Amino acid sequence: MIPDESKSVIQEIHDPILDKKHVRVLIKRDDLIHSEISGNKWRKLKYNIDAARKEGHHTLLTFGGAFSNHVLAVASSGKEFKLKTIGVIRGEVNYSDNPTLSHCKAMGMKLHFVSREQYKFKNEAAFIDELKSKFGEFFIIPEGGTNCLAMKGCQELAESIEIPFDIFCCSVGTGGTLSGILSSKLPIKNAIGFSALKGDFLKREVQDILKRCNQEVSSNWDINTHYHFGGYAKFDDSLVGFINKFYTSYGIPLDPIYTGKMLFGIFDLINKDYFQTGTTILALHSGGLQGNRGFNILHDQAIVFE
Ligand SMILES: *Cc1c(COP(=O)(O)O)cnc(C)c1O
């Protein structure tokens, strides 16, 4: 099945706390675009796949961790668009049979495991040459899928939003999605990116991506670094509890790596009266639900999501 952007509806959350605080929360359901090539990963891959085909490539090669939403999206796109795929996977050979990587293999992706040490050289010419001598010619899609072609797909995402809102919110990993949103033609008043990683380097990173892709760097946005729960893929019971309550209350499944942290942050800020009365928030559900299967195997079926 080809990803279908028209499935990405905007859904309002109804909750007494939102009435009490006079804040509206709308969710842009990019998770509904496709079950595997979901959310921002489809938006980021779209023009990369076009470019690969136009340049006459038959193989996509990309990089990622053992639970990567991006690697799975590439594997699944390869099957859908009849391109071969190679995944260069960071360490963790013992995870080669987890749900994400098993599914990648089932989609025909060749997996190539490298140590965490080697993985650091993934952008170096010598490392790429070695991969070329092993696998032949390929079109490279960077880790997380973030490049200027990816930004274009995310600009389109923003431009497809026809409902007025005050603040755009999304989760941030590499910053590619937020960069696309910020450089779109949609006149965004204000945006907050919720960092899924520990540290305060992502604001700089988003500015750098925008510059690299010849886009203006505006100042109507910020990165919130308070809801990473200890770092990438770290979590606690309060986050898992929030995700499960969100699903039972509103019927919207979240993931613990990205969208769960963002919405936890949004609701925490609403409770703390961070947003002005009358604010409408539009939060991007960037997908990533495939990772819940692997998470649940490691963490005792903690997340209820389907
Ligand atoms: C990869 C991913 C992100 C992070 O997007 P970036 O463009 O890397 O910032 C956010 N949400 C989900 C569900 C993802 O899979």
The ligand as a MOL file (V3000), in Angstrom:
LIG
                    3D

  0  0  0     0  0            999 V3000
M  V30 BEGIN CTAB
M  V30 COUNTS 15 15 0 0 0
M  V30 BEGIN ATOM
M  V30 1 C 12.2600 10.2590 13.7330 0
M  V30 2 C 11.0790 10.7430 14.5100 0
M  V30 3 C 11.0120 12.0340 15.0470 0
M  V30 4 C 12.1610 13.0070 14.9390 0
M  V30 5 O 12.1430 13.7130 13.7340 0
M  V30 6 P 13.3850 14.5910 13.2930 0
M  V30 7 O 13.0300 15.0680 11.9460 0
M  V30 8 O 14.5730 13.6630 13.2660 0
M  V30 9 O 13.5810 15.6680 14.2770 0
M  V30 10 C 9.8600 12.4200 15.7030 0
M  V30 11 N 8.8380 11.5630 15.8550 0
M  V30 12 C 8.8600 10.3090 15.3820 0
M  V30 13 C 7.7140 9.4140 15.6300 0
M  V30 14 C 9.9860 9.8500 14.6950 0
M  V30 15 O 10.0120 8.5930 14.2360 0
M  V30 END ATOM
M  V30 BEGIN BOND
M  V30 1 1 1 2
M  V30 2 1 2 3
M  V30 3 2 2 14
M  V30 4 1 3 4
M  V30 5 2 3 10
M  V30 6 1 4 5
M  V30 7 1 5 6
M  V30 8 2 6 7
M  V30 9 1 6 8
M  V30 10 1 6 9
M  V30 11 1 10 11
M  V30 12 2 11 12
M  V30 13 1 12 13
M  V30 14 1 12 14
M  V30 15 1 14 15
M  V30 END BOND
M  V30 END CTAB
M  END
